[in-house]
Amino acid sequence: MKHEAPHSPVHSHAFGQDRRRPGETRTLIVIAITATMMVVEIWAGLAFGSMALLADGLHMASHSVALGINAFAYVYARRHAHDERFSFGTGKVNALGGFSGAILLAMFAVMMAWESLHRLIFPVPIIFNNAILVAVVGLVVNGASMLILGHQHEGHDHGHDEDGHDHHAHHDEHGHHHHDHNLRSAYLHVLADALTSVLAIVALLAAKYAGLVWMDPVMGIVGAVLVARWSLGLLRTTAEILLDHQGPEDKCREIRESLEADGVTRVTDLHLWCIGPGIYSLIASVASARPQPPSAYRDRVPTGLGIVHTSFEVHPDGI
């Protein structure tokens, strides 16, 4: 059995997580905007009797907390990127921030639905003009926050460790964009705020001009259902990363085919898992009738897959 020896006694496993991400600054800006609008909408919802508006304000309150968690995740991952206690760096802190935000989304979806059902059974008077005005302002603020955060995935070059260790030989040379689950969580919170603002406006207009007062709490329920769906999707994708779910099947297949391309090598074991936004670690065992050094098999791993850390075991075929 051959094990790949390190190129140097000590090498970094930061994998670019020590760099400040664009999402960090965007998130901090949106926190300030969201917290301000939160206070305005909660006050207006209580003062003007609009459940949809109050739900929007409470939603913003939850998102202020969630966005704070997202911001903390960015800072923590960056400041602890070189901490040796993290075997593969702090990339998964990004997924943990997204997972936490998804839980908060789900919790407040339940709260929105409960309060809306209560208002549906026990309606309260609504001061329509004032409530509509505040809802429109909230929508504008949410739209601006969405533009600040952006929905595109971040692209970044993983580069090389300071010691020159070539784990990074297989970074994404094609500039593929990577999933920042922490940023996605923040974006979904703001998107949910925008949705509840739209629903509040629709409900208030329907109640004012068509007498459909029941539309106000019903729209709160509709918003809660949609937010719950978003939260479940984010929970699923981030949980797969946190639980070391096997990497994408197409990537695994491409790696296996490249390693076995010589016709004498068999991949006997292969593990590919995500260790950060768009970056992966690979451990593989191969058996070959003509064994080569582990570095030779590492060089066969296709570039452009975001693989930043590899480890190989090589066995003579039949043993």
C-alpha positions in Angstrom: 0.0 0.0 0.0 1.3 3.4 -0.9 0.3 6.6 0.8 0.8 10.0 -0.6 3.3 11.9 1.5 2.9 15.6 2.1 5.1 18.0 0.1 6.0 19.9 3.3 5.7 19.2 7.0 3.0 21.8 7.4 0.5 23.2 4.9 -2.6 25.3 5.1 -6.1 24.0 4.8 -7.7 27.5 4.5 -8.7 26.9 0.8 -9.5 30.6 0.3 -11.8 30.8 3.3 -9.6 33.5 4.9 -10.6 36.0 2.2 -13.4 38.4 2.8 -16.4 37.4 0.7 -18.5 40.0 -1.2 -21.5 38.5 0.5 -20.2 39.6 3.9 -20.3 43.4 3.2 -23.6 43.1 1.3 -25.2 41.3 4.3 -24.0 44.0 6.8 -25.6 46.7 4.6 -28.9 44.8 4.3 -29.0 44.2 8.1 -29.0 47.9 8.8 -31.7 48.5 6.2 -33.9 45.6 7.4 -33.7 46.5 11.1 -34.8 50.0 10.4 -37.8 48.9 8.2 -38.7 46.2 10.7 -39.4 48.8 13.4 -41.5 50.9 11.1 -43.6 48.0 9.9 -44.3 46.5 13.3 -45.4 49.8 14.6 -47.5 50.5 11.6 -49.1 47.0 11.7 -50.1 47.5 15.3 -51.2 51.1 14.8 -53.2 50.5 11.6 -54.6 47.0 12.4 -53.1 45.2 9.4 -52.2 41.6 9.9 -50.4 41.3 6.6 -48.4 44.4 7.5 -47.7 43.2 11.0 -46.6 39.8 9.5 -44.2 41.6 7.2 -42.8 43.5 10.1 -42.4 40.3 12.2 -40.9 38.6 9.3 -38.3 41.4 9.0 -37.6 41.0 12.7 -36.8 37.3 12.2 -34.7 38.2 9.2 -32.7 40.8 11.1 -31.7 38.0 13.5 -31.1 35.5 10.7 -29.0 38.0 8.7 -27.0 38.6 11.9 -26.3 34.9 12.0 -25.2 35.0 8.4 -22.9 37.9 9.1 -21.4 36.1 12.1 -20.8 33.0 9.9 -18.8 35.0 7.4 -16.6 36.6 10.1 -16.1 33.4 12.0 -15.1 31.4 8.9 -12.7 34.1 7.8 -11.0 34.6 11.2 -10.6 30.9 11.9 -9.7 29.8 8.4 -6.1 28.8 9.6 -7.3 27.2 12.8 -5.7 23.7 12.8 -8.7 22.3 14.7 -10.7 22.4 11.5 -9.4 19.5 9.5 -10.6 20.8 6.1 -10.9 24.5 6.9 -14.0 26.5 7.9 -15.9 26.2 4.6 -18.8 24.4 6.2 -19.4 27.4 8.5 -21.0 28.9 5.4 -23.4 25.9 5.1 -24.1 26.1 8.9 -25.1 29.8 8.6 -27.5 28.9 5.8 -28.9 26.0 7.7 -29.5 28.2 10.8 -31.2 30.8 8.6 -33.4 28.1 7.1 -34.6 27.0 10.5 -35.5 30.6 11.4 -37.4 30.9 8.1 -39.4 27.8 9.0 -40.2 29.0 12.5 -41.5 32.3 11.4 -43.5 30.8 8.6 -45.3 28.8 11.4 -45.8 32.0 13.4 -47.1 33.9 10.4 -49.6 31.1 9.6 -50.8 30.9 13.3 -51.3 34.6 13.6 -53.1 34.9 10.3 -55.5 32.1 11.2 -56.2 34.0 14.5 -56.9 37.2 12.6 -59.1 35.3 10.1 -61.3 34.1 13.0 -61.1 37.3 15.0 -60.7 40.2 12.5 -59.6 43.7 13.6 -60.2 47.1 12.0 -57.7 48.2 9.4 -56.6 51.8 8.6 -56.1 51.1 4.9 -54.4 54.2 3.5 -51.6 54.3 6.1 -51.1 50.5 6.0 -50.8 50.5 2.2 -48.3 53.3 2.2 -46.1 51.5 4.7 -46.4 48.2 2.8 -45.2 50.0 -0.4 -42.3 51.5 1.4 -41.4 48.1 2.7 -41.5 46.6 -0.8 -39.2 49.3 -2.1 -36.7 48.7 0.8 -36.9 44.9 0.2 -36.3 45.4 -3.5 -33.2 47.5 -2.8 -31.9 44.9 -0.4 -32.4 42.2 -3.0 -30.3 44.2 -5.5 -27.6 44.7 -2.9 -27.3 41.0 -2.0 -27.8 39.7 -5.6 -28.8 36.2 -6.4 -25.9 35.1 -8.6 -23.5 32.7 -7.0 -20.1 34.0 -6.1 -17.1 33.0 -8.2 -13.7 32.8 -6.7 -10.3 31.5 -7.3 -9.1 29.2 -4.6 -5.5 29.9 -5.4 -2.6 28.1 -3.5 -1.7 27.8 0.1 1.0 30.0 1.4 3.4 27.0 1.5 2.8 26.2 -2.2 1.3 22.8 -1.4 -0.5 21.6 -4.5 -3.8 20.3 -3.1 -5.0 23.2 -5.1 -3.9 21.8 -8.4 -7.5 21.0 -9.2 -9.2 24.2 -8.4 -11.9 25.5 -10.7 -9.9 26.8 -13.7 -12.9 27.5 -15.7 -14.2 30.2 -13.3 -17.4 28.2 -12.4 -19.6 30.0 -9.9 -20.0 28.4 -6.5 -22.9 28.1 -4.2 -22.6 30.4 -1.2 -25.4 28.9 1.0 -24.9 31.6 3.6 -25.6 34.3 1.0 -28.5 32.3 -0.4 -30.0 32.2 3.1 -29.7 35.9 3.4 -31.2 36.4 0.0 -34.1 34.1 0.7 -34.9 36.1 3.9 -35.0 39.3 1.9 -37.0 37.7 -0.9 -39.5 36.4 1.6 -39.8 40.0 3.0 -40.5 41.2 -0.5 -43.1 38.6 -1.0 -45.0 39.4 2.2 -44.9 43.1 1.2 -46.5 42.3 -2.2 -49.1 40.1 -0.5 -49.8 42.8 2.1 -50.4 45.3 -0.7 -52.7 43.0 -2.6 -54.7 42.1 0.5 -55.1 45.7 1.6 -56.2 46.9 -1.8 -58.7 44.0 -2.0 -60.0 44.8 1.4 -60.3 48.5 0.8 -61.9 48.5 -2.7 -63.7 45.2 -2.8 -64.6 44.8 0.9 -62.6 41.5 1.0 -61.3 42.0 4.5 -60.6 38.3 4.8 -57.9 38.7 2.1 -55.5 40.2 4.6 -55.1 37.2 6.9 -55.4 34.8 3.9 -52.5 36.4 2.2 -50.5 36.0 5.4 -51.2 32.2 5.2 -50.2 32.1 1.5 -46.9 33.9 2.4 -46.2 31.5 5.2 -46.7 28.5 2.9 -44.3 29.9 0.3 -41.6 30.8 2.9 -41.9 27.3 4.4 -41.2 25.8 1.0 -38.1 27.9 0.6 -36.8 27.1 4.0 -37.3 23.3 3.4 -35.3 23.6 0.2 -32.4 25.4 1.9 -32.5 23.0 4.8 -32.1 20.0 2.5 -29.2 21.4 0.5 -27.2 22.6 3.5 -27.9 19.5 5.5 -26.4 17.4 2.7 -23.2 19.4 3.1 -23.1 19.3 6.9 -23.7 15.5 6.9 -21.0 14.9 4.3 -23.4 13.7 1.6 -21.6 12.2 -1.4 -20.7 14.8 -4.0 -22.6 15.2 -7.3 -22.9 12.0 -9.3 -21.6 13.6 -12.5 -18.4 14.7 -10.7 -17.9 11.2 -9.2 -18.4 9.6 -12.6 -16.0 11.9 -14.3 -13.3 11.3 -11.7 -13.8 7.5 -11.9 -13.7 7.4 -15.7 -10.5 9.5 -15.7 -8.7 7.3 -13.1 -9.7 4.1 -15.0 -8.9 5.4 -18.5 -5.6 3.4 -18.7 -7.5 0.1 -18.7 -5.5 -1.4 -15.9 -6.7 0.7 -13.0 -9.9 0.0 -11.0 -11.4 2.5 -8.5 -12.2 0.4 -5.4 -13.4 3.2 -3.2 -14.2 6.9 -3.9 -15.4 9.6 -1.5 -16.1 13.1 -2.7 -17.7 15.6 -0.3 -18.2 19.4 -0.1 -16.0 21.2 2.4 -17.0 24.8 1.4 -18.8 26.8 -1.2 -18.1 25.0 -4.4 -15.0 23.2 -3.1 -14.6 19.5 -2.6 -12.3 17.0 -0.9 -11.5 13.7 -2.6 -10.3 10.4 -1.1 -10.0 7.4 -3.4 -8.5 3.9 -3.4 -7.3 2.3 -6.6 -6.0 -1.1 -7.6 -3.8 -1.5 -10.6 -1.8 -4.2 -12.4 0.9 -1.6 -12.9 0.7 0.6 -9.7 2.1 4.1 -9.9 2.8 6.7 -7.2 -0.2 8.4 -5.8 0.8 11.7 -7.4 0.3 10.1 -10.8 -3.3 9.3 -10.0 -3.8 12.8 -8.5 -2.7 14.3 -11.8 -5.4 12.3 -13.6 -8.2 14.0 -11.6 -10.0 16.4 -14.0 -9.6 20.1 -13.4 -12.6 22.4 -13.2 -14.4 20.3 -10.6 -13.5 22.5 -7.6 -11.4 19.7 -5.9 -8.9 21.4 -3.6 -7.8 18.4 -1.4 -6.9 14.9 -2.6 -5.7 11.7 -0.9 -5.0 8.3 -2.7 -4.4 4.8 -1.6 -2.8 2.5 -4.3 -2.9 -1.3 -4.2 -1.5 -3.9 -6.6 -4.5 -5.4 -8.4 -5.7 -8.6 -6.7 -4.5 -7.7 -3.2 
